Amino acid sequence: MKYPIYLDYNATCPVDPRVLEAMLPYFTEHFGNAASRSHLLGWTAKDAVETAREQIAELLQASTKEIVFTSGATEANNLALKGVFESVFPQKNHIITVQTEHKAVLDVCLHLEKMGAETTFLQPDEFGSVTIEQIEEAIRPETFLISIMYANNEIGTIQEIEAIGTLAQKHKILFHSDATQAVGKVQIDVKAAKIDLLSLSGHKLYGPKGIGVLYINRNLKNQDLVAQMDGGKHERGFRSGTLNVPAIVGLGKACEIANAELLTESITLSKLRDCLEQGILSQIKGTKVNGNTNNRLPNLTNISFEGVDGELLLSSFRDIAVSSGSACTSASVEPSHVLKAIGVSDKLAYSSIRFSLGRFTNQEEIDFTIQYVKEVVETLRA
């Protein structure tokens, strides 16, 4: 086995070798600018981009014209929230979101509040879920956007996306979902879910870093979503800038692979995840799974360890690569905002570990991890 064993796939994934193989020619041989329409190199690049757009659209059950390339999900979230806000303000100014969203949504909402927006941050239950009743109760005449992530990055909870989409459509409110962790792990149909805007990032599904997508429902026009980057009218005017052709090709290939292997891979990962989870819970006392153990991502478990210093625990894991729910801000470590929102105490939040498995995880690594974690925890407790 190669150490450290990588169990932090929700942070980033290695590029799949098949993805890298598809990308390589576009760095040297087919290096043209996709916006160059006067020669073969430009045409080749443009064709490659359109092929990738088809591969991504197929995974989302969308149209190719609804795929807009960005530098990643953070930019896609910014474009979605800021772009819609600028199109409706001051007539409407209210956003509904959830306390457990990624900072790429929460921080945008806080920024927009300085511009005149108002945000309702819904309180999830102990499993990380929000109800349709909660959302409907929060709706006001000035509500213009509901932004709720498809699946949580720390605890894996999957929200009732189709029901939320139906509710939003009923009230004529746009629905945005940060699906960064869900794409490639669960089946997504943007039409069935009535999603207007959806964000994703390449490096979360075995593609390269620095490339993402904002799905924009074809019914939305430029006046409905104000571009945040000007300079060339690329991507139907929603996002200017020279396209990163090699990365786009890689993202397209990653989506094609995910589309073909999603079902079998999710079954394999859920079995490995359950094995890891049950092994830790049965062999280490004072452990608890955080979040929803029924409706969650197939590759993730978040476990609290009682009676252990969280920072010491994480630094003691030399042979496995995992992550804590904590986020570092201004050189001080704060407990995970996600775990705090679902009612986990600060003490337990500090000593919670996220194990996220992936395509290249195997049973031998899981067996080793169970025993390794047990030894480290018992040593620290002693």
C-alpha positions as CSV (number, residue, x, y, z in Angstrom):
1,M,0.0,0.0,0.0
2,K,1.0,3.6,-0.6
3,Y,1.0,5.9,2.4
4,P,-0.6,8.1,3.4
5,I,-3.8,6.3,2.4
6,Y,-6.0,9.0,0.7
7,L,-9.4,9.3,2.3
8,D,-10.1,13.0,1.5
9,Y,-11.8,12.8,-1.9
10,N,-14.3,15.4,-0.9
11,A,-11.5,17.9,-0.7
12,T,-10.2,17.0,-4.1
13,C,-9.8,13.9,-6.4
14,P,-6.7,12.8,-8.3
15,V,-7.1,13.2,-12.0
16,D,-8.3,9.9,-13.6
17,P,-5.6,8.6,-16.0
18,R,-8.2,8.5,-18.8
19,V,-9.0,12.2,-18.2
20,L,-5.3,13.1,-18.3
21,E,-4.9,11.1,-21.6
22,A,-7.7,13.1,-23.2
23,M,-6.3,16.4,-22.0
24,L,-2.7,16.1,-23.0
25,P,-3.0,16.8,-26.8
26,Y,-4.7,20.1,-26.1
27,F,-1.6,21.5,-24.3
28,T,0.8,21.0,-27.2
29,E,-0.7,19.6,-30.4
30,H,-4.2,21.1,-30.5
31,F,-3.3,24.4,-28.6
32,G,-5.6,26.7,-30.5
33,N,-7.9,29.4,-29.0
34,A,-11.5,28.2,-29.2
35,A,-12.5,31.7,-30.1
36,S,-10.2,31.8,-33.2
37,R,-12.5,31.2,-36.1
38,S,-10.1,31.7,-39.0
39,H,-8.0,28.6,-38.9
40,L,-7.9,24.9,-38.2
41,L,-6.3,25.1,-34.7
42,G,-9.1,27.3,-33.5
43,W,-11.8,25.1,-35.1
44,T,-10.2,22.0,-33.5
45,A,-10.3,23.7,-30.1
46,K,-13.8,24.8,-30.5
47,D,-15.0,21.3,-31.5
48,A,-13.3,19.9,-28.4
49,V,-15.1,22.4,-26.2
50,E,-18.4,21.6,-27.8
51,T,-17.8,17.9,-27.3
52,A,-17.1,18.5,-23.6
53,R,-20.2,20.6,-23.4
54,E,-22.2,17.6,-24.7
55,Q,-20.6,15.2,-22.2
56,I,-21.4,17.5,-19.3
57,A,-25.0,18.2,-20.5
58,E,-25.7,14.5,-20.8
59,L,-24.6,13.9,-17.2
60,L,-26.9,16.6,-16.0
61,Q,-29.8,15.8,-18.4
62,A,-29.4,19.4,-19.7
63,S,-29.0,21.1,-23.1
64,T,-25.5,22.0,-24.4
65,K,-26.6,25.6,-24.6
66,E,-27.2,25.6,-20.8
67,I,-23.6,24.8,-19.9
68,V,-21.4,27.8,-19.1
69,F,-17.8,27.3,-18.2
70,T,-16.2,28.9,-15.1
71,S,-13.0,28.5,-13.2
72,G,-14.7,26.3,-10.6
73,A,-17.8,26.0,-8.4
74,T,-16.8,29.1,-6.3
75,E,-17.0,31.3,-9.4
76,A,-20.2,29.6,-10.5
77,N,-21.8,30.3,-7.1
78,N,-20.7,33.9,-7.2
79,L,-22.0,34.3,-10.8
80,A,-25.4,32.7,-9.8
81,L,-26.1,34.7,-6.7
82,K,-24.5,38.0,-7.6
83,G,-25.8,37.9,-11.2
84,V,-29.4,37.3,-10.2
85,F,-29.3,39.8,-7.4
86,E,-28.0,42.5,-9.7
87,S,-30.8,41.8,-12.2
88,V,-33.7,42.2,-9.7
89,F,-32.4,44.7,-7.1
90,P,-33.9,46.9,-5.7
91,Q,-37.4,45.5,-6.6
92,K,-36.5,42.2,-4.9
93,N,-33.7,41.5,-2.4
94,H,-34.4,38.4,-0.3
95,I,-32.4,35.1,-0.5
96,I,-33.2,31.8,1.3
97,T,-30.3,29.5,2.0
98,V,-29.2,27.1,4.8
99,Q,-26.7,27.5,7.6
100,T,-24.8,24.4,6.4
101,E,-24.0,25.7,2.9
102,H,-20.4,25.9,1.7
103,K,-18.7,29.2,2.4
104,A,-18.7,29.9,-1.3
105,V,-22.5,30.5,-0.9
106,L,-22.6,31.8,2.7
107,D,-19.9,34.4,2.1
108,V,-21.5,35.6,-1.1
109,C,-24.8,36.1,0.8
110,L,-22.9,38.1,3.4
111,H,-21.3,40.2,0.7
112,L,-24.7,40.8,-0.9
113,E,-26.1,41.9,2.4
114,K,-23.7,44.9,2.3
115,M,-25.2,45.7,-1.1
116,G,-28.8,45.7,0.2
117,A,-29.8,42.0,0.2
118,E,-31.5,40.2,3.1
119,T,-30.8,36.5,3.8
120,T,-32.7,33.9,5.7
121,F,-30.3,31.2,6.9
122,L,-32.5,28.2,7.6
123,Q,-31.7,26.0,10.6
124,P,-31.3,22.4,9.6
125,D,-32.4,19.5,11.8
126,E,-29.9,17.1,13.6
127,F,-29.4,15.2,10.3
128,G,-28.6,18.4,8.3
129,S,-31.9,18.5,6.4
130,V,-34.4,21.3,5.9
131,T,-38.1,20.8,5.3
132,I,-40.3,22.2,2.5
133,E,-42.4,23.8,5.2
134,Q,-39.4,25.7,6.5
135,I,-38.6,27.0,3.1
136,E,-42.2,28.0,2.3
137,E,-42.5,29.7,5.6
138,A,-39.5,31.8,4.8
139,I,-40.7,33.0,1.4
140,R,-41.6,36.7,1.1
141,P,-42.9,38.8,-1.7
142,E,-39.3,40.1,-2.2
143,T,-37.7,36.6,-2.3
144,F,-35.9,36.2,-5.6
145,L,-33.6,33.2,-5.0
146,I,-33.5,29.9,-3.1
147,S,-30.0,28.5,-2.9
148,I,-29.6,25.1,-1.3
149,M,-26.8,22.7,-1.9
150,Y,-27.6,19.3,-3.4
151,A,-25.4,17.3,-0.9
152,N,-23.4,18.6,2.0
153,N,-19.6,18.5,1.7
154,E,-19.0,17.6,5.3
155,I,-21.7,15.2,6.4
156,G,-23.1,14.1,3.0
157,T,-26.8,14.9,3.6
158,I,-28.8,15.0,0.4
159,Q,-31.6,17.5,0.4
160,E,-35.1,17.1,-1.1
161,I,-34.0,18.8,-4.3
162,E,-37.0,18.0,-6.5
163,A,-39.5,19.1,-3.9
164,I,-37.6,22.3,-3.4
165,G,-37.5,22.9,-7.1
166,T,-41.3,22.4,-7.4
167,L,-41.9,24.8,-4.5
168,A,-39.6,27.5,-6.0
169,Q,-41.4,27.1,-9.4
170,K,-44.8,27.4,-7.7
171,H,-43.8,30.7,-6.2
172,K,-41.9,31.9,-9.3
173,I,-38.6,32.1,-7.5
174,L,-35.3,31.0,-9.0
175,F,-33.7,27.9,-7.6
176,H,-29.9,27.5,-7.4
177,S,-28.1,24.4,-6.1
178,D,-24.4,24.0,-5.4
179,A,-24.1,20.4,-6.6
180,T,-20.3,20.3,-6.3
181,Q,-20.2,17.2,-4.2
182,A,-23.2,15.5,-5.8
183,V,-22.2,15.5,-9.5
184,G,-20.7,12.2,-10.4
185,K,-21.8,10.5,-7.2
186,V,-25.6,10.6,-7.5
187,Q,-27.9,10.8,-10.5
188,I,-28.9,14.4,-11.4
189,D,-31.7,15.5,-13.7
190,V,-31.8,19.3,-13.7
191,K,-35.2,19.3,-15.6
192,A,-36.9,16.9,-13.3
193,A,-35.6,18.8,-10.2
194,K,-36.7,22.1,-11.7
195,I,-33.3,23.6,-11.0
196,D,-32.6,27.0,-12.7
197,L,-28.9,27.3,-11.8
198,L,-26.5,24.6,-10.7
199,S,-22.8,24.8,-9.8
200,L,-20.1,22.1,-10.2
201,S,-16.3,21.8,-10.1
202,G,-14.1,19.5,-12.2
203,H,-11.7,18.4,-9.4
204,K,-14.4,16.8,-7.4
205,L,-15.1,14.2,-10.0
206,Y,-11.6,13.2,-11.1
207,G,-11.1,16.1,-13.5
208,P,-8.6,18.9,-13.3
209,K,-8.6,21.8,-10.9
210,G,-9.5,25.3,-12.1
211,I,-12.5,24.4,-14.2
212,G,-16.2,24.4,-13.4
213,V,-19.6,24.9,-14.8
214,L,-22.7,27.0,-14.0
215,Y,-25.7,25.3,-15.6
216,I,-28.1,28.1,-16.6
217,N,-31.6,27.1,-17.5
218,R,-32.3,28.1,-21.2
219,N,-35.2,30.3,-20.1
220,L,-32.9,32.7,-18.3
221,K,-31.6,35.5,-20.5
222,N,-28.7,37.8,-20.0
223,Q,-30.9,40.4,-18.4
224,D,-31.9,37.7,-15.8
225,L,-28.3,37.0,-14.8
226,V,-25.8,39.9,-14.9
227,A,-22.3,38.8,-16.0
228,Q,-19.6,39.3,-13.4
229,M,-16.7,39.3,-15.9
230,D,-16.7,41.5,-18.9
231,G,-14.5,41.5,-21.9
232,G,-15.4,39.6,-25.0
233,K,-18.9,38.2,-24.6
234,H,-17.7,34.6,-24.3
235,E,-20.1,31.9,-23.1
236,R,-23.2,33.5,-24.5
237,G,-22.2,36.7,-22.7
238,F,-22.5,35.2,-19.2
239,R,-18.8,34.7,-18.6
240,S,-16.0,36.4,-20.6
241,G,-12.5,35.1,-20.8
242,T,-10.4,32.8,-23.0
243,L,-11.6,29.2,-22.5
244,N,-9.2,26.8,-20.8
245,V,-9.5,24.1,-23.5
246,P,-7.4,21.3,-21.9
247,A,-9.3,21.6,-18.6
248,I,-12.6,21.7,-20.4
249,V,-11.7,18.6,-22.3
250,G,-10.7,17.0,-19.0
251,L,-14.0,17.9,-17.3
252,G,-16.0,16.6,-20.3
253,K,-14.1,13.3,-20.2
254,A,-14.6,13.1,-16.4
255,C,-18.4,13.6,-16.8
256,E,-18.5,10.9,-19.6
257,I,-16.8,8.4,-17.3
258,A,-19.0,9.4,-14.4
259,N,-22.1,8.9,-16.5
260,A,-21.0,5.4,-17.5
261,E,-19.8,4.3,-14.1
262,L,-21.9,6.2,-11.5
263,L,-24.2,3.4,-10.5
264,T,-21.6,0.7,-10.0
265,E,-19.2,3.0,-8.4
266,S,-21.7,4.3,-5.9
267,I,-22.6,0.8,-4.8
268,T,-18.9,-0.1,-4.4
269,L,-18.2,3.1,-2.4
270,S,-21.2,2.7,-0.1
271,K,-20.1,-0.8,0.7
272,L,-16.6,0.3,1.5
273,R,-17.9,3.4,3.5
274,D,-20.2,1.2,5.5
275,C,-17.4,-1.3,6.3
276,L,-15.2,1.6,7.5
277,E,-18.0,3.2,9.5
278,Q,-19.1,-0.1,11.2
279,G,-15.5,-1.1,11.9
280,I,-14.8,2.2,13.7
281,L,-18.1,2.3,15.6
282,S,-17.9,-1.3,16.7
283,Q,-14.2,-1.3,17.7
284,I,-13.8,2.2,19.2
285,K,-16.0,3.3,22.1
286,G,-17.4,6.8,22.3
287,T,-17.8,7.3,18.5
288,K,-20.8,8.7,16.7
289,V,-21.7,9.4,13.1
290,N,-22.8,12.9,12.3
291,G,-25.6,13.7,9.9
292,N,-28.0,11.5,8.0
293,T,-27.1,7.9,7.7
294,N,-30.0,7.1,5.3
295,N,-30.1,9.8,2.6
296,R,-26.4,10.8,2.1
297,L,-23.5,10.6,-0.4
298,P,-22.3,7.0,-0.9
299,N,-18.6,7.8,-0.2
300,L,-18.7,9.8,3.0
301,T,-18.9,9.4,6.8
302,N,-18.2,12.0,9.4
303,I,-17.4,10.5,12.9
304,S,-16.9,12.2,16.3
305,F,-14.4,10.7,18.7
306,E,-15.1,11.5,22.4
307,G,-12.3,12.2,24.8
308,V,-9.8,13.1,22.2
309,D,-8.2,16.5,21.4
310,G,-9.3,17.2,17.8
311,E,-6.1,19.0,16.7
312,L,-3.9,16.3,18.2
313,L,-6.0,13.5,16.6
314,L,-5.7,15.0,13.1
315,S,-2.0,15.6,13.5
316,S,-1.5,12.0,14.7
317,F,-2.9,10.5,11.5
318,R,0.4,10.3,9.7
319,D,-0.5,7.2,7.6
320,I,-4.0,8.3,6.4
321,A,-5.0,11.6,4.7
322,V,-8.4,12.7,6.2
323,S,-9.8,16.1,7.2
324,S,-11.5,17.7,10.1
325,G,-14.7,19.6,9.9
326,S,-12.8,22.6,11.2
327,A,-12.0,25.6,9.1
328,C,-9.0,27.8,9.7
329,T,-9.9,31.5,9.9
330,S,-7.4,34.3,10.7
331,A,-4.9,31.8,12.2
332,S,-7.5,30.5,14.7
333,V,-9.2,27.1,14.4
334,E,-13.0,27.3,14.7
335,P,-15.3,24.2,15.0
336,S,-17.1,23.3,11.8
337,H,-20.1,25.6,11.1
338,V,-21.9,22.6,9.6
339,L,-21.6,20.4,12.7
340,K,-22.5,23.3,15.0
341,A,-25.6,24.0,12.9
342,I,-26.9,20.4,13.4
343,G,-26.3,20.6,17.1
344,V,-22.9,19.0,17.7
345,S,-21.1,20.5,20.6
346,D,-18.0,22.5,20.1
347,K,-15.9,19.9,21.9
348,L,-17.2,17.0,19.7
349,A,-17.1,19.2,16.5
350,Y,-13.3,19.7,17.2
351,S,-12.8,15.9,17.4
352,S,-14.8,15.0,14.3
353,I,-13.2,13.5,11.3
354,R,-14.5,13.4,7.7
355,F,-13.6,10.2,5.9
356,S,-14.4,10.5,2.2
357,L,-13.6,7.6,-0.1
358,G,-13.2,7.6,-3.9
359,R,-12.7,5.7,-7.1
360,F,-9.2,4.3,-6.1
361,T,-10.0,3.3,-2.6
362,N,-9.8,-0.5,-1.9
363,Q,-10.7,-2.9,0.8
364,E,-7.2,-3.4,2.0
365,E,-6.9,0.4,2.7
366,I,-10.2,0.3,4.6
367,D,-9.1,-2.6,6.8
368,F,-5.9,-0.9,7.6
369,T,-7.6,2.4,8.4
370,I,-10.0,0.8,10.9
371,Q,-7.1,-0.7,12.9
372,Y,-4.9,2.4,12.5
373,V,-7.6,4.8,13.7
374,K,-8.3,2.5,16.7
375,E,-4.6,2.4,17.7
376,V,-4.2,6.2,17.4
377,V,-7.4,7.0,19.3
378,E,-6.6,4.5,22.1
379,T,-3.1,5.9,22.4
380,L,-4.4,9.5,22.7
381,R,-7.0,8.5,25.2
382,A,-4.5,6.7,27.3
